Every structure is written in structure tokens, then in C-alpha cells.
Amino acid sequence: MQRSAPRTRLTRILACAAVPVMLVAAGCSSDSGDSGKTQGQDKTAASASATPSPSQTTKTVEPAKFAKLPEVCKAISAKTTAALVPKAKTKNGTPAPSSDLTSRGGCSWNGLDDKGVKGSQYRWLDVSFYRYDSDAALGSGQDRAHENLAKELVKVQETAGAKKIKTVTATGIGDEAKTVTYQLRKTDEDFAYTSILVRTGNVLVLLSYNGAGYAGADTPSEKTITNGAATAVKEAVAAVAAANK
């Protein structure tokens, strides 16, 4: 009987010692279950974040209509430039500096036609082209050209010193067009100005034509200048389409 007591106490001690082990094991088992649940939730969250929301989806825009610009100084025929600027200093036009002729370019002609005792007539013609690519962040090339036409129109309308400014919608030229006429006093002479701004697809065409009479010659009429500008800008717009055939 005395020898069995130690064995009984030993049995009880081992049994009690086994309880916390089981509790720890049970605790690990519980943690393992929670961990599995968290991993599942993480996978679901990762899957959700990997799926783009409507706001994250890349926006598609209309492709740009035109991929290139015409040779600017050849966009208006030699016949037309000779008629509008009879004594041009450079018959083939003076190209404007451009770092990227596929996106922008310009050309100008100017000259003084001396008529002796009848005075002299000065003429100046300038044309510029701007091409806009379609961009998911900025919009389609057509929309960008439309927006910039509005900005350029404001610049013309705010020409310093301009008088009798009139703006009308021009029809039959490109997709949309505006004609601005005004008078400007320079070098002690009155100049008649016409600016025509045209959007054709994703290209913006800006043309300005002006003239003045010197040594007693009359200032050209608004009609003369406007008709000349319209002839030139129609050729410039047609040149854009021709360059992209």
C-alpha cells in the first residue's frame, strides 16, 4: 500500500501535466483555423483588387483621323499665293521653325507691291497647322482640336489694338470654322485683317491674311481680304486630306 501511493501521485501529476498540453494543442488548432480563414479572406481581397473597377478601366477614345500634315509651304498653291501677295519677298514662302513637322508647322508670305504714283499695296499671308493625337487621358484628337480652336479664337478676338472685330461661323470649310475680321493701325497705316480658324478632323488650320495701302493708296476692303483668306484656307484644308491618302 505504501509503495502504491507514489505511483498514484505520479499518475495524477502526469494527468495534470497533460491538461495544459492539450489546451495548448487545442489553442494551436484554433489558431490554425483562424489563420486559414484569414488567408481565404486575403485571397478574396487580392482577387478583388486585381479586378479593375470601372474607373480604373482604360478609357477608349476615337482614333485620330489624320496621321500627318502636308508640306506647309506647299499647302497653298503658288498661283494663289502670287495672287494674294503679288510681290512676295520669298515666292515659295518662309517656313516657321518646328521641332516636329508631323504635329505642327507654319509658312508665311509678305511683300510690298509698289505702284509708283498710285501708291503701294502691302500684303501678308500666314498659315499654321496643328495636329492632335488621340490620348486616353486627354481625349480624342478631334476633341482636342475642337478645344484648341476655341482657345485660339479667343486669342484672335483679344488682339491688342484691334477695332471693329466681327466673328462669324464659316460654312463649307472643314468640320467647323470661324472667321474673324478686324482693323488694326500699324506703321501709321490702317490694316484690314481676316483670320480663319478651321478644324478638319484632328487638325487645326489657322490662317491670317491682311493688307494696307501705303503712300496714299487705299486700304483694301474687308471683302477683298476675307475672300482672299477663304480661298487660301480652303486649299490648306484640302492639302491635309491629300497628305493622308
KAFEN-V592353 format. One record per residue. N is the residue number from 1. RES is the residue in three letters. PHI is phi in whole degrees, -180 to 180 (none if undefined). OMEGA is omega in radians with two decimals (999 if undefined). BURIAL is # if it has 16 or more other ideal C-beta (glycine too) atoms within 10 Angstrom, else .. Layout:
n->N res->RES phi->PHI omega->OMEGA burial->BURIAL
n->N res->RES phi->PHI omega->OMEGA burial->BURIAL
//
This chain:
n->1 res->MET phi->none omega->-3.12 burial->.
n->2 res->GLN phi->-67 omega->-3.14 burial->.
n->3 res->ARG phi->-73 omega->-3.11 burial->.
n->4 res->SER phi->-76 omega->-3.10 burial->.
n->5 res->ALA phi->-61 omega->3.13 burial->.
n->6 res->PRO phi->-60 omega->3.13 burial->.
n->7 res->ARG phi->-63 omega->3.14 burial->.
n->8 res->THR phi->-66 omega->3.13 burial->.
n->9 res->ARG phi->-63 omega->-3.13 burial->.
n->10 res->LEU phi->-66 omega->3.12 burial->.
n->11 res->THR phi->-62 omega->3.14 burial->.
n->12 res->ARG phi->-64 omega->-3.13 burial->.
n->13 res->ILE phi->-63 omega->3.12 burial->.
n->14 res->LEU phi->-63 omega->3.13 burial->.
n->15 res->ALA phi->-65 omega->3.12 burial->.
n->16 res->CYS phi->-66 omega->-3.14 burial->.
n->17 res->ALA phi->-66 omega->-3.11 burial->.
n->18 res->ALA phi->-73 omega->-3.09 burial->.
n->19 res->VAL phi->-63 omega->3.13 burial->.
n->20 res->PRO phi->-63 omega->3.09 burial->.
n->21 res->VAL phi->-62 omega->3.13 burial->.
n->22 res->MET phi->-65 omega->3.12 burial->.
n->23 res->LEU phi->-64 omega->3.12 burial->.
n->24 res->VAL phi->-63 omega->3.14 burial->.
n->25 res->ALA phi->-62 omega->3.12 burial->.
n->26 res->ALA phi->-63 omega->3.12 burial->.
n->27 res->GLY phi->-63 omega->3.12 burial->.
n->28 res->CYS phi->-62 omega->3.13 burial->.
n->29 res->SER phi->-63 omega->3.11 burial->.
n->30 res->SER phi->-64 omega->3.13 burial->.
n->31 res->ASP phi->-61 omega->-3.13 burial->.
n->32 res->SER phi->-62 omega->3.12 burial->.
n->33 res->GLY phi->-65 omega->-3.14 burial->.
n->34 res->ASP phi->-63 omega->-3.11 burial->.
n->35 res->SER phi->-62 omega->3.14 burial->.
n->36 res->GLY phi->-63 omega->3.13 burial->.
n->37 res->LYS phi->-65 omega->-3.14 burial->.
n->38 res->THR phi->-64 omega->3.12 burial->.
n->39 res->GLN phi->-62 omega->3.12 burial->.
n->40 res->GLY phi->-64 omega->3.11 burial->.
n->41 res->GLN phi->-64 omega->3.14 burial->.
n->42 res->ASP phi->-62 omega->3.13 burial->.
n->43 res->LYS phi->-64 omega->3.13 burial->.
n->44 res->THR phi->-63 omega->3.13 burial->.
n->45 res->ALA phi->-63 omega->-3.14 burial->.
n->46 res->ALA phi->-64 omega->3.13 burial->.
n->47 res->SER phi->-65 omega->-3.13 burial->.
n->48 res->ALA phi->-66 omega->-3.12 burial->.
n->49 res->SER phi->-70 omega->-3.13 burial->.
n->50 res->ALA phi->-75 omega->3.12 burial->.
n->51 res->THR phi->-84 omega->-3.08 burial->.
n->52 res->PRO phi->-66 omega->3.07 burial->.
n->53 res->SER phi->-78 omega->3.12 burial->.
n->54 res->PRO phi->-53 omega->-3.12 burial->.
n->55 res->SER phi->-73 omega->-3.13 burial->.
n->56 res->GLN phi->-88 omega->-3.11 burial->.
n->57 res->THR phi->-64 omega->-3.13 burial->.
n->58 res->THR phi->-60 omega->-3.12 burial->.
n->59 res->LYS phi->-78 omega->3.10 burial->.
n->60 res->THR phi->-94 omega->3.14 burial->.
n->61 res->VAL phi->-126 omega->3.12 burial->#
n->62 res->GLU phi->-63 omega->3.14 burial->.
n->63 res->PRO phi->-62 omega->3.11 burial->.
n->64 res->ALA phi->-68 omega->-3.07 burial->#
n->65 res->LYS phi->-72 omega->-3.07 burial->#
n->66 res->PHE phi->-113 omega->-3.09 burial->#
n->67 res->ALA phi->-100 omega->-3.12 burial->.
n->68 res->LYS phi->-151 omega->3.14 burial->.
n->69 res->LEU phi->-109 omega->3.09 burial->#
n->70 res->PRO phi->-77 omega->2.99 burial->#
n->71 res->GLU phi->-68 omega->-2.92 burial->.
n->72 res->VAL phi->-57 omega->-3.09 burial->#
n->73 res->CYS phi->-72 omega->3.08 burial->#
n->74 res->LYS phi->-107 omega->-3.10 burial->.
n->75 res->ALA phi->-70 omega->3.06 burial->#
n->76 res->ILE phi->-113 omega->-3.04 burial->#
n->77 res->SER phi->-63 omega->3.12 burial->.
n->78 res->ALA phi->-62 omega->3.12 burial->.
n->79 res->LYS phi->-63 omega->-3.13 burial->.
n->80 res->THR phi->-70 omega->-3.13 burial->#
n->81 res->THR phi->-65 omega->3.12 burial->#
n->82 res->ALA phi->-67 omega->3.14 burial->.
n->83 res->ALA phi->-75 omega->-3.10 burial->.
n->84 res->LEU phi->-82 omega->3.12 burial->#
n->85 res->VAL phi->-129 omega->-3.01 burial->#
n->86 res->PRO phi->-54 omega->-3.09 burial->.
n->87 res->LYS phi->-119 omega->-3.12 burial->#
n->88 res->ALA phi->-63 omega->3.11 burial->#
n->89 res->LYS phi->-61 omega->3.09 burial->.
n->90 res->THR phi->-126 omega->-3.05 burial->.
n->91 res->LYS phi->-60 omega->-3.12 burial->.
n->92 res->ASN phi->-86 omega->3.12 burial->.
n->93 res->GLY phi->87 omega->3.12 burial->#
n->94 res->THR phi->-108 omega->-3.12 burial->.
n->95 res->PRO phi->-69 omega->3.07 burial->.
n->96 res->ALA phi->-83 omega->3.12 burial->#
n->97 res->PRO phi->-61 omega->3.10 burial->.
n->98 res->SER phi->-152 omega->3.12 burial->.
n->99 res->SER phi->-89 omega->-3.12 burial->.
n->100 res->ASP phi->-152 omega->-3.07 burial->.
n->101 res->LEU phi->-70 omega->3.07 burial->.
n->102 res->THR phi->-82 omega->-3.09 burial->.
n->103 res->SER phi->-114 omega->-3.12 burial->.
n->104 res->ARG phi->-159 omega->3.13 burial->#
n->105 res->GLY phi->-171 omega->-3.13 burial->#
n->106 res->GLY phi->-152 omega->3.12 burial->#
n->107 res->CYS phi->-155 omega->-3.13 burial->#
n->108 res->SER phi->-141 omega->3.10 burial->#
n->109 res->TRP phi->-136 omega->3.05 burial->#
n->110 res->ASN phi->-151 omega->-3.14 burial->#
n->111 res->GLY phi->-175 omega->-3.14 burial->#
n->112 res->LEU phi->-116 omega->3.12 burial->#
n->113 res->ASP phi->-94 omega->-3.08 burial->#
n->114 res->ASP phi->-82 omega->-3.12 burial->.
n->115 res->LYS phi->-108 omega->3.10 burial->.
n->116 res->GLY phi->64 omega->-3.10 burial->.
n->117 res->VAL phi->-67 omega->3.13 burial->.
n->118 res->LYS phi->-87 omega->3.13 burial->.
n->119 res->GLY phi->90 omega->-3.11 burial->.
n->120 res->SER phi->-133 omega->3.11 burial->#
n->121 res->GLN phi->-120 omega->3.12 burial->#
n->122 res->TYR phi->-104 omega->3.08 burial->#
n->123 res->ARG phi->-136 omega->3.11 burial->#
n->124 res->TRP phi->-141 omega->-3.13 burial->#
n->125 res->LEU phi->-129 omega->-3.12 burial->#
n->126 res->ASP phi->-141 omega->3.08 burial->#
n->127 res->VAL phi->-134 omega->3.12 burial->#
n->128 res->SER phi->-133 omega->3.12 burial->#
n->129 res->PHE phi->-123 omega->3.06 burial->#
n->130 res->TYR phi->-134 omega->-3.14 burial->#
n->131 res->ARG phi->-111 omega->-3.10 burial->#
n->132 res->TYR phi->-118 omega->3.08 burial->#
n->133 res->ASP phi->-83 omega->3.05 burial->#
n->134 res->SER phi->-79 omega->-3.09 burial->#
n->135 res->ASP phi->-145 omega->-3.10 burial->.
n->136 res->ALA phi->-58 omega->-3.12 burial->.
n->137 res->ALA phi->-84 omega->-3.04 burial->.
n->138 res->LEU phi->-104 omega->-3.13 burial->.
n->139 res->GLY phi->110 omega->-3.13 burial->#
n->140 res->SER phi->-72 omega->3.11 burial->#
n->141 res->GLY phi->-60 omega->3.13 burial->#
n->142 res->GLN phi->-64 omega->3.14 burial->#
n->143 res->ASP phi->-66 omega->-3.14 burial->#
n->144 res->ARG phi->-66 omega->3.11 burial->#
n->145 res->ALA phi->-65 omega->3.12 burial->#
n->146 res->HIS phi->-63 omega->-3.14 burial->#
n->147 res->GLU phi->-64 omega->-3.12 burial->.
n->148 res->ASN phi->-75 omega->3.02 burial->#
n->149 res->LEU phi->-61 omega->3.13 burial->#
n->150 res->ALA phi->-62 omega->3.14 burial->.
n->151 res->LYS phi->-68 omega->-3.14 burial->.
n->152 res->GLU phi->-68 omega->3.11 burial->#
n->153 res->LEU phi->-61 omega->3.12 burial->#
n->154 res->VAL phi->-62 omega->3.13 burial->.
n->155 res->LYS phi->-61 omega->3.14 burial->.
n->156 res->VAL phi->-65 omega->-3.12 burial->#
n->157 res->GLN phi->-65 omega->-3.13 burial->.
n->158 res->GLU phi->-102 omega->3.11 burial->.
n->159 res->THR phi->-57 omega->-3.10 burial->.
n->160 res->ALA phi->-61 omega->3.08 burial->.
n->161 res->GLY phi->83 omega->-3.11 burial->.
n->162 res->ALA phi->-68 omega->3.13 burial->#
n->163 res->LYS phi->-127 omega->3.10 burial->.
n->164 res->LYS phi->54 omega->-3.13 burial->.
n->165 res->ILE phi->-73 omega->3.08 burial->.
n->166 res->LYS phi->-132 omega->3.12 burial->.
n->167 res->THR phi->-123 omega->3.11 burial->.
n->168 res->VAL phi->-134 omega->3.06 burial->.
n->169 res->THR phi->-81 omega->3.13 burial->.
n->170 res->ALA phi->-91 omega->-3.11 burial->#
n->171 res->THR phi->-107 omega->3.08 burial->.
n->172 res->GLY phi->77 omega->3.12 burial->.
n->173 res->ILE phi->-130 omega->3.09 burial->#
n->174 res->GLY phi->61 omega->3.14 burial->#
n->175 res->ASP phi->-87 omega->3.06 burial->#
n->176 res->GLU phi->-162 omega->-3.08 burial->#
n->177 res->ALA phi->-156 omega->3.09 burial->#
n->178 res->LYS phi->-130 omega->3.08 burial->#
n->179 res->THR phi->-116 omega->3.13 burial->#
n->180 res->VAL phi->-121 omega->3.08 burial->#
n->181 res->THR phi->-118 omega->3.10 burial->#
n->182 res->TYR phi->-165 omega->3.10 burial->#
n->183 res->GLN phi->-117 omega->-3.11 burial->#
n->184 res->LEU phi->-145 omega->3.13 burial->#
n->185 res->ARG phi->-93 omega->3.11 burial->.
n->186 res->LYS phi->-141 omega->3.13 burial->.
n->187 res->THR phi->45 omega->3.13 burial->.
n->188 res->ASP phi->62 omega->3.10 burial->.
n->189 res->GLU phi->-131 omega->3.11 burial->.
n->190 res->ASP phi->-93 omega->3.13 burial->.
n->191 res->PHE phi->-104 omega->3.02 burial->#
n->192 res->ALA phi->-103 omega->-3.08 burial->#
n->193 res->TYR phi->-120 omega->2.94 burial->#
n->194 res->THR phi->-137 omega->3.05 burial->#
n->195 res->SER phi->-118 omega->3.09 burial->#
n->196 res->ILE phi->-121 omega->-3.12 burial->#
n->197 res->LEU phi->-113 omega->-3.05 burial->#
n->198 res->VAL phi->-128 omega->2.96 burial->#
n->199 res->ARG phi->-110 omega->3.01 burial->#
n->200 res->THR phi->-124 omega->-3.04 burial->#
n->201 res->GLY phi->62 omega->-3.13 burial->#
n->202 res->ASN phi->-100 omega->-3.14 burial->#
n->203 res->VAL phi->-116 omega->3.10 burial->#
n->204 res->LEU phi->-107 omega->3.12 burial->#
n->205 res->VAL phi->-114 omega->3.12 burial->#
n->206 res->LEU phi->-115 omega->-3.14 burial->#
n->207 res->LEU phi->-128 omega->3.11 burial->#
n->208 res->SER phi->-129 omega->3.13 burial->#
n->209 res->TYR phi->-137 omega->3.14 burial->#
n->210 res->ASN phi->-147 omega->-3.14 burial->#
n->211 res->GLY phi->-160 omega->3.13 burial->#
n->212 res->ALA phi->-153 omega->3.07 burial->#
n->213 res->GLY phi->-102 omega->3.13 burial->#
n->214 res->TYR phi->-117 omega->3.08 burial->#
n->215 res->ALA phi->55 omega->3.07 burial->.
n->216 res->GLY phi->92 omega->3.12 burial->.
n->217 res->ALA phi->-73 omega->-3.11 burial->#
n->218 res->ASP phi->-74 omega->3.02 burial->.
n->219 res->THR phi->-69 omega->3.12 burial->#
n->220 res->PRO phi->-60 omega->-3.12 burial->#
n->221 res->SER phi->-72 omega->3.09 burial->.
n->222 res->GLU phi->-59 omega->-3.13 burial->#
n->223 res->LYS phi->-63 omega->-3.14 burial->.
n->224 res->THR phi->-61 omega->-3.12 burial->.
n->225 res->ILE phi->-68 omega->-3.12 burial->#
n->226 res->THR phi->-67 omega->3.12 burial->#
n->227 res->ASN phi->-63 omega->3.11 burial->.
n->228 res->GLY phi->-64 omega->3.13 burial->#
n->229 res->ALA phi->-64 omega->-3.13 burial->#
n->230 res->ALA phi->-64 omega->3.12 burial->#
n->231 res->THR phi->-61 omega->-3.11 burial->.
n->232 res->ALA phi->-67 omega->-3.07 burial->#
n->233 res->VAL phi->-71 omega->3.08 burial->#
n->234 res->LYS phi->-64 omega->3.09 burial->#
n->235 res->GLU phi->-67 omega->-3.14 burial->#
n->236 res->ALA phi->-64 omega->3.13 burial->#
n->237 res->VAL phi->-66 omega->3.11 burial->#
n->238 res->ALA phi->-64 omega->-3.14 burial->#
n->239 res->ALA phi->-66 omega->3.11 burial->#
n->240 res->VAL phi->-64 omega->3.14 burial->#
n->241 res->ALA phi->-64 omega->-3.13 burial->.
n->242 res->ALA phi->-64 omega->-3.12 burial->.
n->243 res->ALA phi->-70 omega->-3.08 burial->#
n->244 res->ASN phi->-108 omega->3.08 burial->.
n->245 res->LYS phi->-76 omega->999 burial->.
//
